[in-house]
């Protein structure tokens, strides 16, 4: 293999390592405060330390990990202030996008969404939270695409990773899960009726109720908070989660 092929292979391994490490952070396999060493990651992913180093640098730039002289490299959780910023941006953009989608979504895409909802059923049974989160994500992606505004679409798609992390960082109580599911069902009904005002209103309510559930003042300045630094305590197991983002 010549030098250019080696470089291309190294870039490919770094990109794959980045995607895998980020996926594990978002899926809570690597939890906030957990230390990440190049040696450990290289062994787990079956690559050399150079691709891992490149991947970690990219993740640090995106705010998913942090490096401190005392603690080394560790997973960085979103602060309350950062989560509030996510909700503020959603509150500004998503109701408008939902309204546009109600007017512009293709009948074929609406049928696809309806089929997904019918396949899911009428309630969130125990053990089906992951399926609900996937349905919620599918609904939002379809709305972003159908709105037809490429600039807003790019912003919201990039935001989805943080939304996805917040969702997986916590799984809400059954009452909130049920209400959130009802909200996105109402959203689908508004899309199917081509009611732009209703779709915007339902989306706004959905975001506000989710923010309220997390005790975040969406639409108001967030409180200043520092990123969670690693503690001496053992990281919370990924299976233990608290409140959900809908």
Buried (B, 14 or more C-beta within 10 A) or exposed (E): EEEEEEEEEBEEBBBBBBEBBBEBBBEBEBBBBBBBBBEEBBEBBEBBBBBBBBBBBBBBEBEBBBEEEEEEBBBBBBBBBBBBBBBBBBBBBBBBBBBBBBBBBEEEBBEEBBEBBEEBEEEBEEEBBEBBBEBBBBBBBBBBBBBBBEEBBEBBEEBBBBBBBBBBBBBBEEEBBBBBBBBBBBBBBBBBEBBBEBBBBBBBBBBBBBBEBBEBBBBEEBEEEEBBBBEEEEBBEBEEBEBBBB
